[in-house]
């Protein structure tokens, strides 16, 4: 498990840059930031929050019923069937507390060693979900880098991953943060567990979760407006933005969100890439899993904007970034840093940061990709395949 604290008492791999807290002006600016986010409808309603909670409760019931059925089908006795358990965890934007209205929920189902991925998760559980009227748009992707079941439950989008542990019975109080959980599991399980383990580590490694959340919500909205929020085409996705914001929180542990936003742009517009961004030191671990190490691994040397995950095995979460997409992002950080300076001098408003990127004014040539298929299911499959290879198309 990554060390969350140095003996010196600070979070992160270096000392903080500044321990200053907010002035009255900073506090007022933070209120403006929060109003900006509320005006952009980035917070879900109480009603929607309750409905998500209910959906997660329902999903937990479904997998608990499924695992008993799977255990019985595996030939175990009735007493063992009664003890059988599977458990649902959340990760990503929902777990971090920065999801907006209508966002999907990243979930992980953890099951025991006899419930295999292909036979029980992608067949038996799939059949149970397919028979439920409240489940729609059910789409299994067993061959993905991280195998996933996509569906809607009562209208809420769910991405469900699966981790098969070596446990005979999954305890209800299972803690995924211990590295021993990765003992003797397959590669897909390591990757599936990674989302939860990384999300939980981020929350442990930031000095103030509330300021982190407000800042991250702001950064995600800004990145989407400026066209740099997309892992598949070589920019940054949700986890990358979360790690970048978390590092700024460590460097300015007492700062308010308005201060963190301007520091974010200032720091990353001047960052000496490909020096990595890390929340904690990379540890080798005792299980022999490969970790990010450009000195030893030739492929790691080719990464242009390394942002390292804080849970073992530590990996670069931004390997899709190319020289050109990094260049665009650094330009955007620089533009935003200048605007933050103007906001500080009362010469600009926060809204200026969110002006949409003038793509069609700046580029005379661009590529538009249209895809067709015979039916909805084929289109979902085909779209997933095409999207996963867009980056390669651009590079070539």
ZIPE-V749428 format. One record per residue. N is the residue number from 1. RES is the residue in one letter. PHI is phi in radians with two decimals (none if undefined). PSI is psi in whole degrees, 0 to 359 (none if undefined). D_FIRST is the distance of its C-alpha to the first C-alpha in Angstrom with 1 decimal. Layout:
BEGIN
n=N res=RES phi=PHI psi=PSI d_first=D_FIRST
n=N res=RES phi=PHI psi=PSI d_first=D_FIRST
END
This chain:
BEGIN
n=1 res=X phi=none psi=135 d_first=0.0
n=2 res=X phi=-1.12 psi=143 d_first=3.8
n=3 res=X phi=-1.31 psi=125 d_first=6.4
n=4 res=X phi=-1.53 psi=345 d_first=8.8
n=5 res=X phi=-2.33 psi=140 d_first=11.6
n=6 res=X phi=-1.48 psi=161 d_first=13.7
n=7 res=X phi=-1.09 psi=338 d_first=16.0
n=8 res=X phi=-1.38 psi=354 d_first=18.7
n=9 res=X phi=1.60 psi=5 d_first=17.7
n=10 res=X phi=-1.92 psi=158 d_first=17.3
n=11 res=X phi=-1.58 psi=142 d_first=14.7
n=12 res=X phi=1.86 psi=179 d_first=14.2
n=13 res=X phi=-1.58 psi=349 d_first=15.0
n=14 res=X phi=-2.39 psi=167 d_first=18.6
n=15 res=X phi=-1.15 psi=154 d_first=20.7
n=16 res=X phi=-1.06 psi=153 d_first=22.2
n=17 res=X phi=-1.33 psi=321 d_first=25.6
n=18 res=X phi=-2.63 psi=142 d_first=27.3
n=19 res=X phi=-1.80 psi=7 d_first=26.9
n=20 res=X phi=-1.09 psi=141 d_first=30.1
n=21 res=X phi=-1.69 psi=180 d_first=30.4
n=22 res=X phi=-1.29 psi=146 d_first=32.8
n=23 res=X phi=-1.51 psi=177 d_first=36.6
n=24 res=X phi=-1.04 psi=322 d_first=39.0
n=25 res=X phi=-1.10 psi=318 d_first=39.5
n=26 res=X phi=-1.11 psi=320 d_first=35.8
n=27 res=X phi=-1.11 psi=318 d_first=35.7
n=28 res=X phi=-1.13 psi=320 d_first=38.8
n=29 res=X phi=-1.11 psi=322 d_first=37.3
n=30 res=X phi=-1.13 psi=323 d_first=34.2
n=31 res=X phi=-1.11 psi=323 d_first=36.6
n=32 res=X phi=-1.12 psi=319 d_first=38.3
n=33 res=X phi=-1.05 psi=314 d_first=35.0
n=34 res=X phi=-1.13 psi=323 d_first=34.4
n=35 res=X phi=-1.15 psi=319 d_first=38.0
n=36 res=X phi=-0.96 psi=314 d_first=37.6
n=37 res=X phi=-1.18 psi=320 d_first=34.7
n=38 res=X phi=-1.18 psi=318 d_first=36.7
n=39 res=X phi=-1.11 psi=331 d_first=39.8
n=40 res=X phi=-1.49 psi=7 d_first=38.0
n=41 res=X phi=0.98 psi=46 d_first=37.2
n=42 res=X phi=-1.60 psi=355 d_first=33.4
n=43 res=X phi=-1.85 psi=138 d_first=32.8
n=44 res=X phi=-1.39 psi=158 d_first=33.4
n=45 res=X phi=-1.31 psi=162 d_first=36.0
n=46 res=X phi=-1.01 psi=320 d_first=35.3
n=47 res=X phi=-1.06 psi=315 d_first=37.1
n=48 res=X phi=-1.19 psi=323 d_first=34.8
n=49 res=X phi=-1.08 psi=317 d_first=31.6
n=50 res=X phi=-1.13 psi=319 d_first=33.1
n=51 res=X phi=-1.13 psi=324 d_first=34.1
n=52 res=X phi=-1.13 psi=317 d_first=30.5
n=53 res=X phi=-1.01 psi=316 d_first=29.3
n=54 res=X phi=-1.12 psi=319 d_first=32.1
n=55 res=X phi=-1.10 psi=318 d_first=31.2
n=56 res=X phi=-1.15 psi=322 d_first=27.6
n=57 res=X phi=-1.09 psi=317 d_first=29.0
n=58 res=X phi=-1.09 psi=316 d_first=31.5
n=59 res=X phi=-1.10 psi=321 d_first=29.0
n=60 res=X phi=-1.08 psi=318 d_first=27.0
n=61 res=X phi=-1.08 psi=318 d_first=30.4
n=62 res=X phi=-1.08 psi=313 d_first=31.2
n=63 res=X phi=-1.26 psi=332 d_first=28.1
n=64 res=X phi=-1.22 psi=322 d_first=28.6
n=65 res=X phi=-1.20 psi=320 d_first=32.2
n=66 res=X phi=-1.07 psi=318 d_first=31.4
n=67 res=X phi=-1.21 psi=328 d_first=29.0
n=68 res=X phi=-1.17 psi=318 d_first=31.8
n=69 res=X phi=-1.10 psi=316 d_first=34.2
n=70 res=X phi=-1.15 psi=323 d_first=32.0
n=71 res=X phi=-1.19 psi=319 d_first=31.5
n=72 res=X phi=-1.10 psi=316 d_first=35.3
n=73 res=X phi=-1.14 psi=335 d_first=36.0
n=74 res=X phi=-1.40 psi=358 d_first=33.8
n=75 res=X phi=1.60 psi=15 d_first=36.3
n=76 res=X phi=-1.44 psi=156 d_first=34.5
n=77 res=X phi=-1.25 psi=167 d_first=36.5
n=78 res=X phi=-1.08 psi=323 d_first=37.0
n=79 res=X phi=-1.12 psi=319 d_first=35.0
n=80 res=X phi=-1.18 psi=325 d_first=31.9
n=81 res=X phi=-1.06 psi=318 d_first=32.7
n=82 res=X phi=-1.11 psi=327 d_first=32.7
n=83 res=X phi=-1.42 psi=341 d_first=29.2
n=84 res=X phi=-1.02 psi=142 d_first=27.7
n=85 res=X phi=-2.58 psi=147 d_first=25.3
n=86 res=X phi=-2.32 psi=156 d_first=23.6
n=87 res=X phi=-2.40 psi=144 d_first=21.6
n=88 res=X phi=-1.80 psi=132 d_first=21.5
n=89 res=X phi=-2.11 psi=153 d_first=18.6
n=90 res=X phi=-1.94 psi=157 d_first=19.4
n=91 res=X phi=-2.61 psi=190 d_first=17.7
n=92 res=X phi=1.20 psi=206 d_first=19.3
n=93 res=X phi=-1.09 psi=327 d_first=22.1
n=94 res=X phi=-1.15 psi=313 d_first=22.9
n=95 res=X phi=-1.17 psi=326 d_first=19.5
n=96 res=X phi=-1.32 psi=344 d_first=19.4
n=97 res=X phi=1.41 psi=29 d_first=22.9
n=98 res=X phi=-2.17 psi=15 d_first=24.8
n=99 res=X phi=-1.27 psi=153 d_first=26.7
n=100 res=X phi=-1.87 psi=182 d_first=30.4
n=101 res=X phi=-1.03 psi=137 d_first=33.4
n=102 res=X phi=1.34 psi=1 d_first=33.5
n=103 res=X phi=-1.24 psi=152 d_first=30.0
n=104 res=X phi=-1.39 psi=163 d_first=28.5
n=105 res=X phi=-1.90 psi=122 d_first=25.5
n=106 res=X phi=-1.40 psi=122 d_first=22.5
n=107 res=X phi=-2.28 psi=156 d_first=21.7
n=108 res=X phi=-2.25 psi=130 d_first=19.8
n=109 res=X phi=-1.77 psi=126 d_first=21.4
n=110 res=X phi=-1.87 psi=124 d_first=19.4
n=111 res=X phi=-2.21 psi=169 d_first=21.8
n=112 res=X phi=-1.40 psi=175 d_first=22.3
n=113 res=X phi=-1.17 psi=336 d_first=23.0
n=114 res=X phi=-1.45 psi=348 d_first=26.7
n=115 res=X phi=-1.61 psi=90 d_first=26.7
n=116 res=X phi=-1.26 psi=158 d_first=26.7
n=117 res=X phi=-1.19 psi=309 d_first=26.2
n=118 res=X phi=-1.24 psi=313 d_first=29.7
n=119 res=X phi=-1.35 psi=316 d_first=31.9
n=120 res=X phi=-1.69 psi=318 d_first=30.4
n=121 res=X phi=-1.33 psi=306 d_first=28.4
n=122 res=X phi=-1.45 psi=351 d_first=30.7
n=123 res=X phi=-1.96 psi=294 d_first=33.8
n=124 res=X phi=-1.10 psi=312 d_first=33.9
n=125 res=X phi=-1.18 psi=321 d_first=31.8
n=126 res=X phi=-1.00 psi=315 d_first=33.6
n=127 res=X phi=-1.09 psi=319 d_first=36.9
n=128 res=X phi=-1.07 psi=314 d_first=36.1
n=129 res=X phi=-1.15 psi=321 d_first=35.2
n=130 res=X phi=-1.11 psi=332 d_first=38.3
n=131 res=X phi=-1.46 psi=353 d_first=40.6
n=132 res=X phi=-1.62 psi=129 d_first=39.5
n=133 res=X phi=-1.16 psi=332 d_first=41.8
n=134 res=X phi=-1.40 psi=357 d_first=39.2
n=135 res=X phi=-1.76 psi=127 d_first=37.1
n=136 res=X phi=-2.27 psi=168 d_first=38.3
n=137 res=X phi=0.87 psi=42 d_first=37.4
n=138 res=X phi=-1.29 psi=124 d_first=35.4
n=139 res=X phi=-2.50 psi=104 d_first=34.1
n=140 res=X phi=-1.44 psi=139 d_first=31.9
n=141 res=X phi=-2.23 psi=75 d_first=30.2
n=142 res=X phi=-1.23 psi=338 d_first=29.1
n=143 res=X phi=-1.65 psi=4 d_first=29.3
n=144 res=X phi=-1.18 psi=161 d_first=27.1
n=145 res=X phi=-0.94 psi=319 d_first=24.0
n=146 res=X phi=-2.09 psi=102 d_first=22.1
n=147 res=X phi=-0.99 psi=140 d_first=24.8
n=148 res=X phi=-2.60 psi=149 d_first=25.8
n=149 res=X phi=-1.87 psi=120 d_first=28.5
n=150 res=X phi=-1.81 psi=136 d_first=30.1
n=151 res=X phi=-2.90 psi=171 d_first=32.6
n=152 res=X phi=-1.97 psi=134 d_first=34.0
n=153 res=X phi=-2.07 psi=117 d_first=34.1
n=154 res=X phi=0.89 psi=38 d_first=36.8
n=155 res=X phi=1.47 psi=355 d_first=36.8
n=156 res=X phi=-1.68 psi=128 d_first=33.1
n=157 res=X phi=-1.28 psi=132 d_first=31.3
n=158 res=X phi=-2.19 psi=132 d_first=28.3
n=159 res=X phi=-1.89 psi=114 d_first=26.1
n=160 res=X phi=-1.94 psi=117 d_first=24.7
n=161 res=X phi=-1.70 psi=169 d_first=22.1
n=162 res=X phi=-2.34 psi=134 d_first=21.5
n=163 res=X phi=-2.15 psi=120 d_first=18.7
n=164 res=X phi=-1.74 psi=110 d_first=20.1
n=165 res=X phi=-1.56 psi=173 d_first=17.7
n=166 res=X phi=-1.47 psi=357 d_first=18.9
n=167 res=X phi=-1.09 psi=145 d_first=19.5
n=168 res=X phi=-1.39 psi=319 d_first=23.2
n=169 res=X phi=-2.25 psi=135 d_first=23.0
n=170 res=X phi=-1.50 psi=116 d_first=20.5
n=171 res=X phi=-1.24 psi=148 d_first=20.1
n=172 res=X phi=-1.17 psi=334 d_first=21.0
n=173 res=X phi=-1.75 psi=31 d_first=18.1
n=174 res=X phi=-1.00 psi=132 d_first=15.4
n=175 res=X phi=-1.91 psi=118 d_first=11.9
n=176 res=X phi=-1.45 psi=355 d_first=10.3
n=177 res=X phi=-1.36 psi=340 d_first=6.8
n=178 res=X phi=-1.32 psi=135 d_first=6.0
n=179 res=X phi=-1.08 psi=335 d_first=5.9
n=180 res=X phi=-1.05 psi=341 d_first=9.3
n=181 res=X phi=-1.11 psi=337 d_first=10.8
n=182 res=X phi=-1.54 psi=0 d_first=11.3
n=183 res=X phi=-1.13 psi=124 d_first=13.3
n=184 res=X phi=1.06 psi=26 d_first=16.9
n=185 res=X phi=-1.79 psi=162 d_first=17.0
n=186 res=X phi=-1.39 psi=169 d_first=19.2
n=187 res=X phi=-1.05 psi=320 d_first=18.6
n=188 res=X phi=-1.10 psi=325 d_first=19.8
n=189 res=X phi=-1.20 psi=318 d_first=17.4
n=190 res=X phi=-1.00 psi=314 d_first=14.3
n=191 res=X phi=-1.17 psi=321 d_first=16.1
n=192 res=X phi=-1.17 psi=322 d_first=17.1
n=193 res=X phi=-1.25 psi=335 d_first=13.7
n=194 res=X phi=-0.98 psi=317 d_first=12.5
n=195 res=X phi=-0.98 psi=311 d_first=14.7
n=196 res=X phi=-1.16 psi=315 d_first=13.4
n=197 res=X phi=-1.13 psi=320 d_first=9.6
n=198 res=X phi=-1.21 psi=314 d_first=10.8
n=199 res=X phi=-1.02 psi=314 d_first=13.4
n=200 res=X phi=-1.14 psi=322 d_first=11.4
n=201 res=X phi=-1.13 psi=319 d_first=9.0
n=202 res=X phi=-1.00 psi=314 d_first=12.4
n=203 res=X phi=-1.13 psi=332 d_first=13.9
n=204 res=X phi=-1.35 psi=333 d_first=11.5
n=205 res=X phi=-1.71 psi=2 d_first=12.1
n=206 res=X phi=-1.76 psi=142 d_first=15.9
n=207 res=X phi=-1.20 psi=329 d_first=18.2
n=208 res=X phi=-2.50 psi=110 d_first=20.6
n=209 res=X phi=-1.14 psi=322 d_first=20.1
n=210 res=X phi=-1.15 psi=315 d_first=23.9
n=211 res=X phi=-1.19 psi=324 d_first=24.7
n=212 res=X phi=-1.03 psi=314 d_first=21.9
n=213 res=X phi=-1.09 psi=313 d_first=23.4
n=214 res=X phi=-1.08 psi=316 d_first=27.0
n=215 res=X phi=-1.12 psi=316 d_first=26.2
n=216 res=X phi=-1.16 psi=320 d_first=24.4
n=217 res=X phi=-1.02 psi=317 d_first=27.2
n=218 res=X phi=-1.11 psi=313 d_first=29.7
n=219 res=X phi=-1.13 psi=321 d_first=28.0
n=220 res=X phi=-1.11 psi=317 d_first=27.9
n=221 res=X phi=-1.12 psi=315 d_first=31.5
n=222 res=X phi=-1.03 psi=314 d_first=32.5
n=223 res=X phi=-1.11 psi=322 d_first=30.9
n=224 res=X phi=-1.18 psi=318 d_first=32.7
n=225 res=X phi=-1.15 psi=327 d_first=36.0
n=226 res=X phi=-1.65 psi=6 d_first=35.8
n=227 res=X phi=1.32 psi=21 d_first=35.0
n=228 res=X phi=-2.03 psi=22 d_first=31.7
n=229 res=X phi=-1.89 psi=91 d_first=29.5
n=230 res=X phi=-3.07 psi=111 d_first=29.2
n=231 res=X phi=-1.16 psi=319 d_first=26.6
n=232 res=X phi=-1.17 psi=333 d_first=29.1
n=233 res=X phi=-1.84 psi=20 d_first=31.7
n=234 res=X phi=1.70 psi=7 d_first=29.6
n=235 res=X phi=-1.71 psi=216 d_first=28.7
n=236 res=X phi=-2.06 psi=142 d_first=25.5
n=237 res=X phi=-1.77 psi=186 d_first=24.4
n=238 res=X phi=-0.91 psi=313 d_first=22.6
n=239 res=X phi=-1.17 psi=324 d_first=19.0
n=240 res=X phi=-1.12 psi=314 d_first=20.2
n=241 res=X phi=-1.09 psi=321 d_first=22.2
n=242 res=X phi=-1.08 psi=318 d_first=19.4
n=243 res=X phi=-1.18 psi=319 d_first=17.2
n=244 res=X phi=-1.10 psi=316 d_first=20.4
n=245 res=X phi=-1.15 psi=318 d_first=21.3
n=246 res=X phi=-1.04 psi=321 d_first=17.9
n=247 res=X phi=-1.14 psi=320 d_first=18.3
n=248 res=X phi=-1.14 psi=322 d_first=21.8
n=249 res=X phi=-1.06 psi=322 d_first=20.8
n=250 res=X phi=-1.18 psi=322 d_first=18.6
n=251 res=X phi=-1.29 psi=334 d_first=21.7
n=252 res=X phi=-2.28 psi=70 d_first=24.1
n=253 res=X phi=-1.10 psi=337 d_first=22.3
n=254 res=X phi=-1.86 psi=6 d_first=25.6
n=255 res=X phi=-1.31 psi=154 d_first=27.4
n=256 res=X phi=-1.53 psi=165 d_first=29.0
n=257 res=X phi=-0.91 psi=318 d_first=28.7
n=258 res=X phi=-1.10 psi=323 d_first=32.0
n=259 res=X phi=-1.21 psi=317 d_first=30.8
n=260 res=X phi=-1.11 psi=324 d_first=27.4
n=261 res=X phi=-1.10 psi=312 d_first=29.4
n=262 res=X phi=-1.21 psi=324 d_first=31.8
n=263 res=X phi=-1.14 psi=322 d_first=29.1
n=264 res=X phi=-0.95 psi=306 d_first=27.1
n=265 res=X phi=-1.15 psi=323 d_first=30.3
n=266 res=X phi=-1.14 psi=311 d_first=31.2
n=267 res=X phi=-1.10 psi=311 d_first=27.9
n=268 res=X phi=-1.39 psi=344 d_first=27.5
n=269 res=X phi=-1.29 psi=339 d_first=31.2
n=270 res=X phi=-1.94 psi=2 d_first=30.9
n=271 res=X phi=-1.08 psi=138 d_first=27.5
n=272 res=X phi=-1.54 psi=75 d_first=28.0
n=273 res=X phi=-1.11 psi=148 d_first=26.7
n=274 res=X phi=-1.58 psi=34 d_first=25.3
n=275 res=X phi=-1.06 psi=133 d_first=23.1
n=276 res=X phi=-1.32 psi=152 d_first=19.7
n=277 res=X phi=-1.66 psi=123 d_first=18.4
n=278 res=X phi=-2.36 psi=142 d_first=14.8
n=279 res=X phi=-1.61 psi=341 d_first=12.9
n=280 res=X phi=-2.73 psi=167 d_first=10.4
n=281 res=X phi=-1.21 psi=146 d_first=10.7
n=282 res=X phi=-1.35 psi=126 d_first=10.1
n=283 res=X phi=-1.92 psi=141 d_first=8.2
n=284 res=X phi=-1.15 psi=326 d_first=10.2
n=285 res=X phi=1.29 psi=168 d_first=8.0
n=286 res=X phi=-1.82 psi=359 d_first=10.4
n=287 res=X phi=-1.70 psi=359 d_first=11.8
n=288 res=X phi=1.27 psi=17 d_first=13.9
n=289 res=X phi=-1.34 psi=144 d_first=13.3
n=290 res=X phi=-1.18 psi=135 d_first=15.0
n=291 res=X phi=-2.06 psi=163 d_first=13.3
n=292 res=X phi=-1.12 psi=124 d_first=15.6
n=293 res=X phi=-2.78 psi=94 d_first=17.7
n=294 res=X phi=-1.13 psi=341 d_first=21.4
n=295 res=X phi=-1.22 psi=326 d_first=22.4
n=296 res=X phi=-1.79 psi=323 d_first=21.9
n=297 res=X phi=-1.77 psi=117 d_first=22.1
n=298 res=X phi=-1.01 psi=318 d_first=25.5
n=299 res=X phi=-1.10 psi=326 d_first=24.8
n=300 res=X phi=-1.15 psi=337 d_first=22.1
n=301 res=X phi=-1.21 psi=338 d_first=25.0
n=302 res=X phi=-1.50 psi=2 d_first=27.0
n=303 res=X phi=-1.37 psi=131 d_first=24.7
n=304 res=X phi=-1.61 psi=338 d_first=26.7
n=305 res=X phi=-2.57 psi=63 d_first=24.3
n=306 res=X phi=-1.14 psi=126 d_first=20.7
n=307 res=X phi=-2.20 psi=108 d_first=18.3
n=308 res=X phi=-1.61 psi=133 d_first=14.7
n=309 res=X phi=-1.27 psi=146 d_first=12.2
n=310 res=X phi=-1.57 psi=359 d_first=9.0
n=311 res=X phi=-1.88 psi=144 d_first=6.7
n=312 res=X phi=-1.13 psi=134 d_first=6.5
n=313 res=X phi=-1.45 psi=123 d_first=9.4
n=314 res=X phi=-1.12 psi=128 d_first=10.4
n=315 res=X phi=-2.30 psi=163 d_first=14.1
n=316 res=X phi=-1.42 psi=120 d_first=17.2
n=317 res=X phi=-1.51 psi=355 d_first=18.1
n=318 res=X phi=-2.17 psi=40 d_first=21.6
n=319 res=X phi=-1.20 psi=347 d_first=23.1
n=320 res=X phi=-1.34 psi=345 d_first=26.2
n=321 res=X phi=-1.18 psi=133 d_first=27.4
n=322 res=X phi=-1.87 psi=174 d_first=30.6
n=323 res=X phi=-1.01 psi=318 d_first=32.5
n=324 res=X phi=-1.26 psi=319 d_first=34.9
n=325 res=X phi=-1.21 psi=325 d_first=32.5
n=326 res=X phi=-1.09 psi=318 d_first=30.6
n=327 res=X phi=-1.03 psi=315 d_first=34.1
n=328 res=X phi=-1.06 psi=316 d_first=34.9
n=329 res=X phi=-1.14 psi=319 d_first=31.7
n=330 res=X phi=-1.12 psi=322 d_first=32.3
n=331 res=X phi=-1.04 psi=317 d_first=35.9
n=332 res=X phi=-1.15 psi=320 d_first=34.8
n=333 res=X phi=-1.09 psi=320 d_first=32.5
n=334 res=X phi=-1.16 psi=315 d_first=35.5
n=335 res=X phi=-1.02 psi=313 d_first=37.9
n=336 res=X phi=-1.16 psi=324 d_first=35.7
n=337 res=X phi=-1.11 psi=320 d_first=35.2
n=338 res=X phi=-1.12 psi=320 d_first=39.0
n=339 res=X phi=-1.14 psi=319 d_first=39.5
n=340 res=X phi=-1.07 psi=323 d_first=37.1
n=341 res=X phi=-1.08 psi=316 d_first=39.2
n=342 res=X phi=-1.14 psi=322 d_first=42.3
n=343 res=X phi=-1.09 psi=318 d_first=40.8
n=344 res=X phi=-1.08 psi=328 d_first=40.2
n=345 res=X phi=-1.63 psi=13 d_first=43.8
n=346 res=X phi=1.02 psi=32 d_first=45.0
n=347 res=X phi=-1.84 psi=358 d_first=46.3
n=348 res=X phi=-2.67 psi=164 d_first=44.1
n=349 res=X phi=-1.90 psi=163 d_first=42.5
n=350 res=X phi=-1.03 psi=326 d_first=39.0
n=351 res=X phi=-1.00 psi=332 d_first=40.7
n=352 res=X phi=-1.02 psi=325 d_first=41.5
n=353 res=X phi=-1.08 psi=329 d_first=37.9
n=354 res=X phi=-1.63 psi=9 d_first=38.1
n=355 res=X phi=-1.04 psi=130 d_first=41.3
n=356 res=X phi=-1.04 psi=147 d_first=40.7
n=357 res=X phi=-1.13 psi=127 d_first=40.4
n=358 res=X phi=-1.42 psi=64 d_first=44.0
n=359 res=X phi=-0.92 psi=309 d_first=43.2
n=360 res=X phi=-1.31 psi=345 d_first=46.8
n=361 res=X phi=-1.43 psi=326 d_first=48.3
n=362 res=X phi=-1.55 psi=337 d_first=46.1
n=363 res=X phi=-2.10 psi=125 d_first=46.1
n=364 res=X phi=-1.45 psi=327 d_first=49.4
n=365 res=X phi=-1.95 psi=137 d_first=47.9
n=366 res=X phi=-2.69 psi=166 d_first=45.1
n=367 res=X phi=-1.97 psi=128 d_first=44.2
n=368 res=X phi=-2.00 psi=129 d_first=44.5
n=369 res=X phi=-1.99 psi=122 d_first=43.2
n=370 res=X phi=-2.00 psi=137 d_first=44.9
n=371 res=X phi=-2.22 psi=148 d_first=44.0
n=372 res=X phi=-2.30 psi=159 d_first=46.0
n=373 res=X phi=-2.68 psi=168 d_first=45.7
n=374 res=X phi=-1.25 psi=326 d_first=47.9
n=375 res=X phi=-2.62 psi=175 d_first=45.9
n=376 res=X phi=-0.98 psi=313 d_first=42.9
n=377 res=X phi=-1.07 psi=313 d_first=40.6
n=378 res=X phi=-1.08 psi=321 d_first=41.6
n=379 res=X phi=-1.11 psi=319 d_first=41.1
n=380 res=X phi=-1.09 psi=315 d_first=37.5
n=381 res=X phi=-1.06 psi=311 d_first=36.7
n=382 res=X phi=-1.12 psi=317 d_first=38.7
n=383 res=X phi=-1.07 psi=315 d_first=37.2
n=384 res=X phi=-1.02 psi=317 d_first=33.6
n=385 res=X phi=-1.16 psi=314 d_first=34.6
n=386 res=X phi=-1.11 psi=313 d_first=36.5
n=387 res=X phi=-1.03 psi=319 d_first=33.9
n=388 res=X phi=-1.16 psi=344 d_first=31.2
n=389 res=X phi=-1.98 psi=7 d_first=33.6
n=390 res=X phi=-1.04 psi=318 d_first=35.0
n=391 res=X phi=-1.05 psi=318 d_first=32.9
n=392 res=X phi=-1.13 psi=321 d_first=34.3
n=393 res=X phi=-1.05 psi=315 d_first=37.7
n=394 res=X phi=-1.10 psi=314 d_first=37.5
n=395 res=X phi=-1.07 psi=328 d_first=36.3
n=396 res=X phi=-1.58 psi=none d_first=39.2
END
